[in-house]
Amino acid sequence: MRQSLRPLLRRATVGALTLATLWVPGGALATAPPSPEAGRIPFAERYRALQHGGIVRAANASISCRATAAQLSCPAVREGGAAANGDFDMFYVDVDTDPNTYNSSRAEVRLPDGARATYARLYWGGNLRVGEQKPPKDNGRVLIAEPGGQYKEVLADTLVGHRTAQGADAFQASADVTKLVRESGSGLYTVAQVNVAMGRSTAGAWGGWTLVVAYEKAAEPLRHLALWDGFDTLGTGRDLAPRGLRFPKGASGRVGLVAYDGDRGRTGDSLTLSADRRAPVALTDAANPRSDVLNSTISEPGERPAARVPSYVNTLGYDSDVFDLGTALRRGGDQLAFRLVSQRDAAWAGALFVAVDAQS
């Protein structure tokens, strides 16, 4: 196995997890200085490995529309109706029983039997300015609980993206959580206290989290596993063209994307792949139309997606999608060029990962 990690501005960690303290109901969190921030963070490789295995991810939203008599359409929108976050008074998702948290949601890490996590990274982000203004000093911290476990505070271990644009005050932070996931394995993980504002505004409230997990398993094909992250608005497009990922003819693979503030039903965004400088192929599926890829979905191929609590179909501004690369890889090559475009939303891209069959 070949593997390289390139953490930036890493803080002191316990193993691979930045744990400030265990969460004790009624107790105070450890004091930590605000994480360093930048308005734009160019996409850069975070992790790469060549190993028998793959990548899975868990994800969920931290805020949704408030189901009240004044917002009768909220339940229908949660079930997949076309609407944008700016159409609603938004309120926190909170599924735990802890009175000290104001938002929490769960999602399943589903590792294959016998697999071992080799790298795991948690991404979280949201809009700080809606009906209220949240302080940015809390951007770089969240709580996470493993399946059956208690909350642990996680601090960002790299530069936090934080930028104000088109009425939104947007951020994304991330941290290495490999040790926790390796020891805990599959199951429902809970993430709480994502720094996101509630209320209503033209820009809308949005926020959520994604846990990306690379794993190894000897019985699976040899694959290139890679993860990139950054933070910037999309506009006319962002390109990512990793080299050195040699794949054979007829290869299979998947790509995952994390993005913020895409609105369902508002067309003009797309994700394309050009393999070995060939004509680009649009990545699309039943959950993600060709011209509305950033449509507030958490989706993946297969008939039995990973569990989420809650499992809203329309997340109202948070996308964490996995696409099958299908026929785009059929002729083989050594270069993949992804292009993500948003021509109508003030959308942000946060992370992209791939798992592609390797040339043996």
N, C-alpha and C positions, 0 to 999 in steps of 0.2 A: 504494500500500500504506500502511495506517495501522498503527502498531505502538507499543506502550508497554511498558516494563519497569519493575518496581518492586522492585529488590533492596534487602534490608535488611542493615545492618551489613556492607557489602561490604568485603572485604579487598583489598589491592593485587593486581592480576591482570596476567598476561601475555596481552594480547588479552582474550578472554572466559574464559580458563581459569586457575584458580589453581594454578600448578605450582610446587611448592617445590623439586623436584629431579628429575632423571632417576633411575630405580631402577637401581642398580649392584649386581649380585650381590656379597654380602659387604660392601657399603658401608653407611654409616650414613645414615639419613634426616635431612633438615633438621629442626632443632628448631623447633617452633612451639607457641605457647601453646594451651591447650585452648579450643575454640570456646565462645562464650556459649551458655547453655542455658536452657530454660524447660520447666516441667512440662506446660503446655498452650499450644498455638499455634493460635489461631483460623484457620480457612481464609480465605485472601485471594488475590486475583488476582496471579499471578506474571508472566503474559505474555498479551498479546492482539494479534491481527493480523487484518486483512481483506485477503486476498490469494488469488490462484489457487494452490492447493496443498492440503496436508493435514498430518496428524500420523502418524508411525510411532513405534514404541517397541521396544526390546530389553530383555529381562528374564531373570533367572534366580535360583535359590536359592543360598545359600552354605553350607548345611548339610543333611544328610539322615540317615536311619536308618543305623546301622552294620550291614552285612550280615555276620553271624556265625552260628555254629551255634546260639547261644542265641536268635537272632532270625530264625528261618526264614521268617517272613512278610514280612521287609523287602523282598525283590525284588518280591513281588506288590503290596505297597503302593506302591512306586515306580512300578509300571505302572498304578496307578489304584485299588487297593483302598482301601476305607474304613477309615481309622485316623487317630489323632491323634498329634501329636509327643510328647505325654506318655506314650504307650504304648511308647516306644523309648529305648534309649541312642543318642544322636545324635552324629554325628561330621562333620567338615568335608568339604565337596566341594573337591577340589583337582586341577584338570585340567592345570595347567601343569607344566613341568619345572624350575621354579625352587626350589631347596632353601630359599630364604629366605622363601617364602610358606607359610602354613599353610591358607589357603582361597583358591580361585579358581574362577571359572566363566565361561562364554562365552555370548554371544547375538548374534544377527544384527540389525544395522540394515539394513533393506531399503528404500532410497530408489528411487523410480521413475527410469527412465533420463532423464537430462537435468534432474533436480531439483537444487535448491540448498538446503542447510540454512540456515534463517534464525535458528533458536534451538534450543539443546539443553541439557537439564538432567539431571544424574545424581542419583538418589535412592538412598540406601542406609540400611538399618536392621536391627535385630535385638534379641534378648533377651540381656542381659549376665549374667543369673544363672540357672544351671541346675545342672550338677554342679560347676561352678566359677564364680567371680565375676570377670568381666573388668573392667578399670579403665575408667571413663568418659572418661578423658583422651584416649583414642584414637577416640572416637565421630566426631570431625570430620575424619577422614582415611581415604582408601582409595588403592589403586593402580588405574590404568586403562591398558590398552594398546590402541591402535588396531589395525586389521587389519594384520598383518605388522610391527607396531611393538614398541617396548620399553615397559616400565612407566614411568609418570609418576605422581608423587604428587599427589593432588587434595585440597585442603583446603576444608571447608565455608565458604561465603561468606555465610551467613545464620544466623539463630538455629537451634540444634539442639534438637529436641524430645526430652526425656528425663524419663521418669516411671516410678515404681514403683507397680504395682497388681496385686492378685490373684496374688501370687507371682512376677510377672515384673518385670524391670528393663529397660524398653523404651526405644528411642531411634530417631529418624530424623534424618539429615543430608542436605544437598544442596548442589550447586555447579553453576555455569554452565560448560558445556564446549563452547560453540558453536564456538570457534575450532578445537578439535581435530576435531570431527565435520565441520565445513565443509571442512577441508583433507583429511580422510581418507575421507569418503564412506561408501559401503555396505561391509558385510562383518562379520566376527565381531569383536566387542569383548570384551576380557577384563577383569573387575573382580576384584581380590584384596584380602585383608586387611580385609574387613568385620568390624567388632568384634562378634563373636557368640560366645557361650559354648557349649561342648559338654557332653555328659553327659545325665543323666536327672533329671527332676523332674515334679511335678504340672503345673506351668505349661508345661513343655516347651521345647525349644530351637527357635528359628526365626530366619530372617534371609535377606536377599536384596537385590537391587538392580534398578532400572529406569532406563533411559536414554530420555527422551522427546525426540523430534526433530520440530520444525515445519519444513516445507519449502515452497518456492515452485516452481511449474512452470506456465508460461503456458498450456499445453494443458489444464489441469485446471479444473474449475468454480471460480468465486469462492466462497470459504468464510470463515466466521468460525472462527478458530483461537484457543483460549483454554486456559490452564493455571492451576489453583489448587493451593495446597498449605497444609498445616498439620500438626498432630499432636495427637490426642486419642483417648480411648476412645470407643466408639460408643454402647453402651447402648441407650436408647430411640430414638436417632436423631440424625443430623446432617443439616442442610439446607444446600443451596447453590442460590441462585436468581439467576443472572446475568441482567442486563437488557441491552438494546441489541443483542441478537443477532437482528436481524430476518431471518426465513427465509420463503420463499414456500410456497404450497400444494404438496404433493407433494415437499417437500425431503427429502433424505437426509442422514444424519449418523452419527457414531460417538462413543461416550464411552469413556474409559479410566479405570480405577481402580487405585490402589495401596493395599493394606491388609495388615495383619500379624495373625497368630495366628488365622486362621480354620481350623476343623477340618472335614475332609470327613466327611459323614454325620451331622453334628450340626445339625439344622435350626433355623431361627429368625432367619435374617438375609435381608435383601432390599435391592435397589436399584430405586427407582421413579423415573419421570419424569412430571412434569405440565407439558404445553406450554400456555402462555397460560392458566393457571389452570383447565385442564380436569381431568377425573378422572385420577388417576395411573395410569400403565401400568407393570407390572412388567417390568424388563429381565431377560431370561433367554434361554438358548440350550442347545444340547446339552451343553456343558461346564459350565454353571452353572445348576442347578435353581432354580426360582422362590424356594424357601424355604431354599436353601443356596448363596447367591451367594459367600460367603466360604468356599470349599471347597478351598483350597490348590491353585489352578490358575494357570497362565500360558497364557492362551488369547486367540484373536482370530478374527474371521470369516474364512471362506475355506477352501479345500481344501488350501492349501499354507502352513502357518504358518511364521513366521521360524524359522530353525534355532537350536537351543540345545545346549550341551555342558556337563553332561549334560542330557538332555531328559526328566526325570522327569515323569510325569503328575500324581502327587500330590507336591507340594513340601513337605508337612508343615509348613504354617504361613505360607506366603507367597503372596499373591495379586497378580497383575498382569494384569488382564483388560480386553479391549476388546469392547464390545457394539455391535451395529448398532441404531440408534434406530428403524428400521423405520417402522411406521405411526404412531408417536407424533407425528410431525411433519407428517402429511398435510394438516392444515387450515391450516398456516401460523401465524405469530405473531411475537412479539418477546421472549418470556420463556421460559426453561427452568428448572424447579424440580426438582432432584434430591434424593432423600432416601435415606440409607443407614442401615439399622437392623441391630443385632446384639443379639438378646434372650437369647443363651446364652453366647457367648464373651467373654473379656476381649480384644476385638479393637480394633485401632487403625487409623484411617484416616490416609493420608499424602499422597495427591495425587489429583487428578481432572483430566482434560483432555477437550475436545470439539473436533470438527471438523464444522461444520454448513453446508450450502449457504446462501449469502447472498441476500437480496433484491437484485436488480440494479436 
